[in-house]
Amino acid sequence: MRGPNIDAAQFTELTQKATLHWMYFYIVNRLPVQITGADWRHPQTHRIVQEIVARRFAADSEEATALCAHFMDLSRDDFLKWKEGDELFLNR
């Protein structure tokens, strides 16, 4: 991707943190551990992406918005809509 990005260590942290989150979820719920595309598109994974990106760029910056949208495979506008809805959900 051209434009804002995270370094290799941050990318590794992102993938490890998301993977461990889903492994824990499946193990605790006594389910077979099988991480799928649906897990990578899940809001919890999106929150992990935001957390890692926010360490590199200010949370509401254009760089953070563009990078989060890219990692989440969303358009900029769809990411902003998702983020607004997620913040409403978390602050209910």
Residue, then its C-alpha position, 0 to 999 in steps of 0.5 A: m500500500r502506498g501512503p501511511n503504513i505501520d512497520a513490520a513489528q507493528f504488523t506482526e503484533l497486529t496479526q498475533k494479537a488478533t490471532l490470539h484473541w480468536m484462539y482464546f475465544y474458540i478455546v474458552n468456548r470449547l470450539p475447534v480453533q479455526i480462524t476464518g475470514a469472518d473473524w478478520r472482518h469481525p468488529q473485535t478484530h477491527r478494534i485491534v487494528q485501530e489500537i495498533v494503528a493509533r500507536r503510529f498515527a493520531a486516532d482521528s488523523e487522515e493517516a489512521t483513517a486511511l490505514c484502518a480502512h485499508f486493513m479492514d478492506l473498507s472504503r474511507d466512508d464505510f470505515l468512518k460509518w463503522k467507527e461511528g456506529d462502533e463508538l455508539f455501541l461501546n458507549r451505550 
